[in-house]
């Protein structure tokens, strides 16, 4: 198998950045509207177990799980406003 590091890095960056930006804008809209709620990230088992042929996908899914965790405990998007899973 040929490994293409730049392609893998780009895949991780796009996958993680898309989730992060979507979460950020949804959270800001919720704060601005004064609403409470949840932001749910759909991860796959690949985020926890990995796949031989999809390392970038697995890494991006794992990053999205970490982003959700950090946004759940961060201010101003903490538990007083929403849950991010």
Secondary structure, 3 states (H helix, E strand, C coil): CCCCHHHHHHHHHHHHHHHHHHHHHHHHHHHHHCCCEEECCCCCCHHHHCCCCCHHHHHHHHHHHHHHHHHHHCCCCCCCCEEEC
